Amino acid sequence: MEAEAAQLATCETKTRLVTRLDAFRGLPGTRLSLKSQVPLQVVGFDPLNLHVLPDGSYLHARYLRLSGPAVELEVLGGQALAHGPGPLTVTDLEVAGLPADLTPTLEAGRWCLKGEVLSVQVSQSCVTRDGAGGWHLHF
């Protein structure tokens, strides 16, 4: 009986996590994706709003702050899907549900995107636009 209850709880948890991922994928608005050859450090996150997905990725449902030699990035009140070699390092990131009116600026030679949900600073040469109005960051 206990094994059946544990199996049922496991299935329910996996279903909830897949539902969260589907909801993330369906968020309206623009997106920002990031790919880094060097793992970026997670320097801040909300452990109560962190979901470890079945594929080993992490869904940050409220707060995430990354730091590295090429980028400073903070998501506050938004959602980000992170992949990396460990729970505190990120090589791939997707931030979803960004407002369509976000407009990047140049500050001291760095590309900056600042809004209610997202703040990012990176070298301008690392940024390309995607076909849906969002951005790709590569470094």
C-alpha positions as CSV (number, residue, x, y, z in Angstrom):
1,M,0.0,0.0,0.0
2,E,2.8,2.4,0.8
3,A,4.6,1.7,-2.4
4,E,1.4,2.4,-4.4
5,A,0.9,5.7,-2.5
6,A,4.5,6.7,-3.2
7,Q,4.1,5.9,-6.9
8,L,0.9,7.9,-7.1
9,A,2.5,10.9,-5.4
10,T,5.5,10.6,-7.8
11,C,3.1,10.6,-10.8
12,E,1.1,13.6,-9.5
13,T,4.3,15.6,-8.8
14,K,5.6,14.9,-12.3
15,T,2.3,15.9,-13.8
16,R,2.3,19.2,-11.9
17,L,5.8,19.9,-13.0
18,V,5.0,19.1,-16.7
19,T,1.9,21.4,-16.4
20,R,4.1,24.2,-15.0
21,L,6.5,23.8,-17.9
22,D,3.7,23.8,-20.4
23,A,2.3,27.0,-18.8
24,F,5.8,28.6,-19.1
25,R,6.1,27.6,-22.8
26,G,2.6,29.2,-23.4
27,L,3.3,32.5,-21.8
28,P,2.5,35.4,-24.1
29,G,5.0,38.2,-24.8
30,T,8.5,38.3,-26.0
31,R,11.4,36.1,-24.9
32,L,15.0,36.4,-24.1
33,S,17.3,33.3,-24.5
34,L,20.9,33.0,-23.4
35,K,23.6,30.5,-24.3
36,S,26.9,30.7,-22.6
37,Q,30.0,28.6,-23.2
38,V,31.2,29.4,-19.7
39,P,28.7,28.5,-16.9
40,L,27.2,31.6,-15.2
41,Q,26.9,31.6,-11.4
42,V,23.5,31.7,-9.8
43,V,24.0,34.4,-7.2
44,G,20.4,34.7,-6.1
45,F,17.2,32.7,-6.4
46,D,13.9,32.1,-4.5
47,P,14.0,28.5,-3.2
48,L,10.3,28.5,-2.5
49,N,9.6,29.2,-6.2
50,L,12.2,26.9,-7.7
51,H,10.9,23.8,-9.5
52,V,13.3,20.9,-10.5
53,L,11.8,19.5,-13.7
54,P,11.9,15.9,-14.8
55,D,14.6,16.6,-17.4
56,G,16.9,18.1,-14.8
57,S,16.3,21.8,-15.8
58,Y,15.1,24.4,-13.3
59,L,12.1,26.6,-13.5
60,H,12.5,29.8,-11.5
61,A,9.0,31.0,-11.0
62,R,9.8,34.3,-9.3
63,Y,13.4,35.3,-8.9
64,L,16.8,34.5,-10.4
65,R,20.0,36.5,-10.6
66,L,23.0,35.4,-12.7
67,S,26.5,36.8,-12.8
68,G,29.4,36.1,-15.1
69,P,32.3,37.9,-16.8
70,A,30.1,38.7,-19.8
71,V,26.7,39.3,-18.3
72,E,24.6,40.5,-15.3
73,L,21.0,39.3,-15.4
74,E,18.1,39.5,-12.9
75,V,14.6,38.2,-13.3
76,L,12.2,39.5,-10.6
77,G,8.5,38.6,-10.7
78,G,8.9,36.7,-13.9
79,Q,9.8,33.2,-15.0
80,A,13.0,31.7,-16.3
81,L,13.9,28.2,-17.4
82,A,17.5,27.3,-16.7
83,H,19.8,24.5,-17.8
84,G,23.4,23.9,-16.7
85,P,25.9,21.5,-15.3
86,G,24.7,22.0,-11.7
87,P,21.9,23.7,-9.7
88,L,24.0,26.9,-9.2
89,T,25.5,27.2,-12.7
90,V,23.6,28.1,-15.9
91,T,24.7,27.7,-19.5
92,D,21.2,28.0,-21.2
93,L,18.4,30.3,-20.0
94,E,15.0,31.3,-21.4
95,V,13.0,34.2,-19.9
96,A,9.4,34.2,-21.0
97,G,6.4,36.5,-20.8
98,L,8.3,39.8,-21.3
99,P,6.4,42.9,-22.2
100,A,6.4,43.7,-25.9
101,D,7.4,47.3,-25.3
102,L,10.8,46.5,-23.7
103,T,13.4,48.6,-25.5
104,P,17.2,48.0,-25.1
105,T,19.6,50.9,-24.6
106,L,23.4,51.3,-24.7
107,E,25.1,52.3,-21.5
108,A,28.9,52.6,-21.4
109,G,29.2,50.4,-24.4
110,R,27.0,47.6,-23.0
111,W,23.6,46.5,-24.3
112,C,21.0,46.9,-21.5
113,L,17.5,45.8,-21.2
114,K,15.6,47.0,-18.1
115,G,12.0,46.5,-17.2
116,E,9.8,45.5,-14.4
117,V,10.6,41.8,-14.8
118,L,14.0,41.7,-16.3
119,S,17.3,43.6,-16.0
120,V,20.3,42.5,-18.2
121,Q,23.6,44.0,-19.2
122,V,25.9,42.4,-21.8
123,S,28.3,43.3,-24.6
124,Q,26.4,44.6,-27.6
125,S,28.2,42.1,-29.9
126,C,26.6,39.2,-28.0
127,V,23.0,40.1,-28.9
128,T,20.9,39.2,-31.9
129,R,17.1,39.6,-32.5
130,D,14.9,36.6,-32.9
131,G,12.0,36.5,-35.4
132,A,9.4,37.1,-32.7
133,G,10.6,40.4,-31.3
134,G,12.8,38.9,-28.6
135,W,16.5,38.5,-28.2
136,H,19.3,35.8,-28.2
137,L,22.4,36.3,-26.1
138,H,25.4,34.2,-27.1
139,F,28.9,34.3,-25.4
